[in-house]
Amino acid sequence: MSERAAIILAGGRAERFQNMQEKWQDKALIELFGKPLLVHAVENVRETVEETVVCVNNENRKAKYADILTKHGIEDVKVAVDEPSHVRGPLIGILTGLSAVKAEYCFTLPSDMPFFQPKLIDFMFNSARTKRVVVPMWPNGRLETLTMVLRRTEGLEIARTLCELKRPRSDDIIRGALNVLLVSIVCGLRDLDPELKSFININYQSDLTQLQPRQADGPITENLHLNLGALPLSELQTLQSAAKLYNRGQFLDASEYFSSVATRLEAEASFFWAAVSRENEGKSFLKESKQQTQKQPAAEHTRRGKEALWKAAKNYESEANTYKRANAVFLTERATSDKVWCESRVNEH
């Protein structure tokens, strides 16, 4: 089995890049310094990994990208098409990539970051020996959530579970991994890339000429190590089963699975996954309530749904407080946002 792989994410619609008066442009194929952005990204990762996969969202793109890579002398890169999923966005691309390679560790990179330095990639791989996820962090606490190193086996289960649960945000992988290194860009990585060219991102057409990394000021200059416990792999598989029941409309059966997982994880203070379980328990009861034709059972399911959502909010609050104590600003905001959402659903019913 290989040790390192790279996953190039190239399945997006690039809506910010488009000009409304022009035909849609595939951003990954836009040329910069004589090469498509896709080729820049692939060339930058190849010297640090043994496997490379480009993840796309349809067969047409697969054929086109494979042809482009061949024309630029790149023969040993796999192009994989995303499987049908309940979610859209980069998370499904990450799942596709993790499923397509065999390496122990995987680095993810969007195709619109053409200057990511191999030295930084190597540093992140080396930093992942005792972590499930390594992700760069700006001084204001913002994370580069699509340039991660993940331990593949655990990352695959996390991504698969999130997709089944219809949670599309890639930062949920970080929250769900529990054992994470947030590596400071200005201190941990700037020595390897003084101009921070690695973090130049082509979001808009104007970025092709400006070629400037984002600037972010803030007080956080040290690496942050988060170790929030063991990853409950068997519970993640149960959550996948529960999500399948929910998606088939078997809401009461799903609620039992979600509730049992939540109870076990609350006992272990595994706040993120406990919160996710309670949130989906609540959704299941509320869905069942809407299907009831009798008033009393409907009211009881609504009550239990609100109770589960309230417990979810409390778990998200505990998760947020854990991040706050560690000065993990972005993750604190994300957990707090989920808490507020659950509370709003309670108040709606």
C-alpha positions in Angstrom: 0.0 0.0 0.0 1.3 3.5 -0.8 1.8 6.0 1.9 0.7 9.3 0.3 -2.0 10.3 -2.2 -3.3 13.6 -3.6 -6.9 14.4 -4.3 -7.5 17.2 -6.7 -11.0 18.7 -6.4 -12.2 19.8 -9.8 -16.0 19.1 -9.9 -17.4 22.5 -9.0 -19.4 25.0 -11.1 -17.1 27.9 -10.4 -20.0 30.3 -10.2 -17.9 33.2 -8.9 -15.5 32.9 -11.8 -18.2 33.3 -14.5 -19.0 36.4 -16.5 -22.8 36.6 -16.9 -22.4 37.9 -20.5 -20.2 35.0 -21.6 -20.5 31.3 -22.1 -19.8 29.2 -19.0 -16.0 28.5 -18.6 -14.5 25.5 -16.9 -12.1 27.2 -14.5 -9.8 24.2 -14.1 -9.0 24.5 -17.9 -8.3 28.2 -17.8 -4.6 28.8 -18.7 -2.2 30.6 -16.5 1.5 30.9 -17.7 0.7 28.6 -20.6 -0.8 25.7 -18.6 -4.4 25.0 -17.4 -4.9 25.5 -13.7 -5.6 21.8 -13.4 -2.1 20.9 -14.8 -0.5 23.3 -12.3 -2.2 21.7 -9.4 -1.4 18.1 -10.5 2.3 19.0 -11.2 2.7 20.6 -7.8 1.4 17.5 -5.9 3.0 14.7 -7.9 6.5 14.9 -6.5 5.2 14.5 -2.9 2.8 11.6 -3.4 2.6 8.1 -4.9 -1.0 8.3 -6.1 -2.9 11.2 -7.6 -6.6 11.3 -8.4 -8.6 14.2 -10.0 -12.3 14.2 -8.9 -14.9 15.5 -11.3 -18.7 15.5 -11.3 -19.5 14.0 -14.7 -18.2 11.7 -17.5 -17.7 14.5 -20.0 -15.3 16.3 -17.7 -13.5 13.0 -17.0 -12.8 12.5 -20.7 -11.8 16.1 -21.2 -9.5 16.3 -18.3 -7.8 13.0 -19.1 -7.1 14.3 -22.6 -5.7 17.5 -21.2 -3.4 15.7 -18.8 -2.2 13.4 -21.6 -1.4 16.4 -23.8 0.8 17.8 -21.0 2.7 14.5 -20.6 0.9 13.4 -17.5 0.0 9.7 -17.7 -0.2 8.3 -14.2 -3.1 10.3 -12.8 -6.6 8.8 -12.3 -9.7 10.8 -13.0 -12.7 9.7 -11.0 -16.4 10.7 -11.3 -18.4 11.4 -8.2 -21.0 8.8 -7.4 -24.6 10.0 -7.0 -25.0 11.6 -3.6 -27.5 13.4 -1.4 -25.0 16.4 -1.2 -23.2 18.6 -3.7 -20.0 20.4 -3.3 -16.4 19.5 -2.4 -17.3 17.0 0.3 -18.5 14.5 -2.3 -15.3 15.1 -4.2 -13.3 14.3 -1.1 -15.3 11.1 -0.6 -14.8 10.1 -4.2 -11.0 10.7 -3.9 -10.7 8.8 -0.6 -12.5 5.9 -2.2 -10.3 5.9 -5.3 -6.9 5.6 -3.7 -5.2 3.2 -1.3 -2.6 5.4 0.4 -2.5 5.8 4.2 -2.6 9.6 4.1 -4.3 11.9 1.5 -3.8 15.6 0.7 -6.8 17.5 -0.8 -6.3 20.4 -3.1 -8.7 22.5 -5.2 -7.8 22.8 -8.8 -7.9 26.6 -8.6 -4.9 26.8 -6.3 -2.1 26.6 -8.9 1.0 27.5 -6.7 0.7 25.2 -3.7 4.4 24.4 -2.8 5.5 20.8 -2.6 7.5 21.7 0.6 4.3 22.7 2.3 2.6 19.5 1.3 5.5 17.5 2.6 5.4 19.4 5.9 1.7 18.7 6.3 2.1 15.0 5.6 4.9 14.8 8.1 2.7 16.6 10.7 -0.1 14.1 10.3 1.7 11.1 12.0 -0.3 11.4 15.2 -3.3 13.3 13.8 -6.4 12.4 11.7 -6.5 15.7 10.0 -4.0 18.6 9.4 -5.3 21.9 8.1 -3.7 25.3 7.6 -5.0 28.2 9.8 -4.8 32.0 9.3 -4.1 34.3 12.3 -7.8 35.3 12.5 -8.7 31.6 12.9 -10.0 31.0 9.4 -9.1 27.6 8.0 -8.1 26.5 4.5 -10.7 23.7 4.7 -10.0 22.3 1.3 -6.3 21.8 1.7 -6.2 19.1 4.3 -4.1 16.0 5.0 -6.4 13.2 6.2 -5.7 9.7 7.4 -7.6 7.9 4.7 -9.4 5.1 6.5 -10.9 7.3 9.2 -11.4 10.2 6.7 -13.4 7.9 4.4 -15.8 6.8 7.2 -16.3 10.4 8.3 -16.9 11.7 4.8 -19.3 8.8 4.0 -21.2 9.4 7.1 -21.5 13.2 6.5 -22.7 12.6 2.9 -25.4 10.1 4.1 -26.5 12.6 6.7 -26.7 15.4 4.0 -24.1 17.5 5.8 -22.2 19.1 2.8 -19.7 21.3 4.5 -16.1 20.1 4.3 -15.2 21.7 7.7 -17.4 19.0 9.3 -14.7 16.5 8.4 -12.4 18.5 10.7 -15.0 18.6 13.5 -15.7 15.0 13.1 -12.1 13.8 13.1 -11.7 14.9 16.7 -7.9 14.6 16.6 -6.7 17.6 14.6 -3.8 19.9 14.0 -4.5 23.4 12.9 -1.1 24.5 11.6 -0.4 28.2 11.7 0.2 29.6 8.2 2.2 32.7 9.3 4.4 30.7 11.7 4.3 27.1 10.8 4.3 27.4 7.0 5.6 30.9 6.0 9.2 29.7 6.5 8.7 27.3 3.7 6.8 29.7 1.5 7.7 33.3 2.5 5.4 34.9 0.0 2.5 32.5 0.8 2.0 31.8 -2.9 0.6 28.4 -2.0 -2.6 30.2 -0.8 -3.3 32.1 -4.0 -6.8 31.0 -5.0 -8.4 31.8 -8.4 -12.0 32.6 -7.4 -12.7 35.4 -9.9 -11.3 36.2 -13.3 -9.5 39.2 -11.9 -7.5 36.9 -9.7 -5.7 35.6 -12.8 -3.8 38.9 -13.0 -3.6 39.9 -9.4 -2.3 36.6 -8.1 -2.4 37.6 -4.4 -2.9 35.4 -1.5 -5.6 36.4 1.0 -4.4 38.6 3.8 -5.6 37.9 7.3 -4.5 39.6 10.5 -5.2 38.2 13.9 -3.7 37.1 17.2 -3.4 33.4 16.6 0.2 32.6 15.7 0.7 29.1 17.2 -0.4 25.7 16.0 -3.5 24.4 17.7 -3.7 20.7 18.7 -7.2 19.4 19.3 -7.6 15.9 20.7 -11.3 15.4 21.5 -11.2 11.7 22.0 -11.4 8.4 20.1 -13.2 8.3 16.7 -16.3 6.1 17.2 -16.1 4.2 13.9 -18.7 1.6 14.7 -21.1 4.4 15.7 -20.4 6.2 12.4 -21.5 3.0 10.5 -24.6 2.9 12.6 -25.3 6.5 11.7 -25.0 5.6 8.0 -27.6 2.9 8.5 -29.9 5.3 10.3 -29.5 7.8 7.5 -30.5 5.2 4.9 -33.6 4.5 6.9 -34.4 8.2 7.1 -33.9 8.7 3.4 -36.4 5.8 2.8 -39.0 7.5 4.9 -38.7 5.0 7.9 -38.5 7.8 10.4 -39.3 6.0 13.6 -36.8 3.2 12.9 -34.2 5.9 12.1 -35.0 7.8 15.3 -34.2 4.7 17.4 -30.8 4.3 15.8 -30.0 8.0 16.1 -31.1 8.0 19.8 -29.1 4.9 20.8 -25.9 6.3 19.1 -26.4 9.7 20.8 -26.9 8.2 24.2 -23.6 6.2 23.9 -21.7 9.2 22.6 -23.0 11.6 25.2 -21.6 9.2 27.8 -18.2 9.6 26.2 -18.5 13.4 25.8 -18.1 13.0 22.0 -20.0 16.2 21.5 -19.9 16.7 17.7 -21.2 13.2 16.8 -23.6 13.2 19.7 -25.0 16.5 18.5 -25.3 15.2 15.0 -27.1 12.1 16.2 -29.6 14.1 18.4 -30.2 16.6 15.5 -31.2 13.7 13.2 -33.2 12.1 15.9 -35.1 15.3 16.2 -35.6 15.6 12.4 -36.9 12.0 12.3 -39.5 12.6 14.9 -40.7 15.8 13.3 -40.9 14.1 9.9 -43.0 11.3 11.5 -45.2 13.9 13.2 -46.1 15.4 9.8 -47.1 12.0 8.5 -49.5 11.3 11.4 -53.2 11.8 10.8 -54.1 11.5 14.5 -53.6 14.5 16.7 -52.2 12.7 19.8 -49.4 10.7 18.2 -48.4 13.7 16.1 -48.2 15.8 19.2 -46.1 13.2 21.0 -43.6 12.9 18.0 -43.3 16.7 17.9 -42.5 16.8 21.6 -39.9 14.1 21.3 -38.5 15.8 18.2 -38.1 19.2 20.0 -36.6 17.4 23.0 -33.9 15.7 20.8 -33.2 19.0 19.0 -32.7 20.7 22.4 -30.3 18.0 23.4 -28.5 18.5 20.1 -28.2 22.2 20.8 -26.6 21.5 24.2 -24.1 19.1 22.6 -23.2 21.7 20.0 -22.8 24.2 22.8 -20.4 21.9 24.6 -18.5 21.4 21.4 -18.2 25.1 20.8 -17.0 25.7 24.4 -14.3 23.1 23.9 -13.1 24.9 20.7 -13.3 28.3 22.5 -11.0 27.1 25.3 -8.5 26.0 22.6 -8.8 29.3 20.7 -10.1 27.5 17.6 -12.2 30.5 16.4 -13.6 29.1 13.2 -14.7 25.8 14.6 -16.3 27.6 17.6 -18.4 29.7 15.1 -19.4 26.6 13.2 -20.5 24.7 16.3 -22.4 27.7 17.6 -24.1 28.2 14.3 -25.4 24.6 14.5 -26.5 25.2 18.1 -28.5 28.2 17.0 -30.1 26.3 14.1 -31.3 23.5 16.4 -32.7 26.1 18.9 -34.6 27.8 16.0 -36.2 24.6 15.0 -37.4 24.0 18.5 -39.0 27.4 18.6 -40.7 26.8 15.2 -42.7 23.9 16.5 
